Amino acid sequence: MMRTITSETIVRTVKNLCLRANKFLPSDIKLTLDTACDYEISPNGKRALNSIIENYKTAQHTGLPICQDTGMVVVFAEIGQNVHIAGELFEDAVNEGVRQAYNEGNLRKSVVYDPLNRVNSGDNTPAIIHVRLVQGNSISLTVVPQGAGGENASSLRMFHPSATREDIIRYVVSCVQENGGKSCTPLIVGVGIGGDSEMATLLAKKALCRDLFTYNKKLLYTDMESEILDRVNRLGIGPENMGGTVTALAVNILSYPTHVSCLPVAVSLGCHATRHATEVI
C-alpha cells in the first residue's frame, strides 16, 4: 500500500537526528567505553578514558556537543518503494534539516563550498546522501556527523586477488598504527572488503554504524575482526594516544561480491565519539 510522507516530516526528522547524534553518544559505545576502563592497564590510559566518559556524560546532561568538530553530515537513507514523498525534493529536505539543526543548535559549521576555494557554506550543507530503495512504505534515516580526524585517516588499497587473509589483517593494523594516534582513540575500525573502490569505501563507512554488541554474520569475518582488534590493542597507542591496551573498542567488517580480478579493501576510522543516530518514519 502506498504511503505519503511529506518533505516537512523529513526536514524535522533530519534536524532532530543531527542534534541527537551530536549530543548523545549511542548506548553501545557508552557501555563499551565504560567497560574499557576495567581492562585498561595503563594509569595514563585510565585517566584518558575517565575524561572521555566524563565528557560524554557532560554532553548528555548539558545538551552541548560531544565534540567541537560537529562534522560533515553523512546520511544513509533506505526509502521504501511504496513511499510517495510530497513537497520538496528529498535531497532538498535533507539539506534543510541539516541547515536548521546546525543554525538553531549552534553547532559548528565545517563545510566549505569548494575543496580548493575553501569558502565556508555557512550552514554545514550540503550533506553527503546515500539512498537505497527497499521494500515497504517507510523511510529509514541514519545521520552520521563525520569529523575530520577519523576521515583524514581513511585508506583504500586495491589488493591483488591472490592476497591472503593475513595480508588484509596486516594492512588494517598498519592503518591504525600510522594514523590511530591522530584520530582520538579508542577507535572503532570500519573495514569494507569487496565491490569496487567506491563500494569498499562506502562499506567501511557504514561498518562504523554497526552495533558493537552484534556479531558478523559470516564466521570468516567474525574471526578476522577479533584478530585485528587483538593486534591493534597490542600496538600500545592507548586512549588519546597516552599509551595503553585500549586503542580500539571494536573492528567491524562489511563485505560485498567483487570482480574476479579485484580485491578492494577500505579502512575508515571512527573516534571514541563515533556519532550516529537512526529513525524510521
Buried (B, 14 or more C-beta within 10 A) or exposed (E): EEEEBBBBBBBBBBBBBBBBBBBBBBEBBBEBBEEBBEEBEBEBBBBBBBEBBEBBEEBBEEEBBBBEBBBBBBBBBBBBEEBEBEBBEBBBBBBBBBBBBBBEBEBEBBBBEEEEEEEEBEBBBBBBBBEEEEEBBBBBBBBBBBBEBBBEBBBBBEBEEEBEEEBBBBBBBBBBBEBBBBBBBBBBBBBBBBBBBEBBBBBBBBBBBBEBEEEBEEEEBEEBBEBBBEBBBEBEBBBBBBBBBBBBBBBBBBBBEBEEEBBBBBBBBBBBBBBBBBBEE
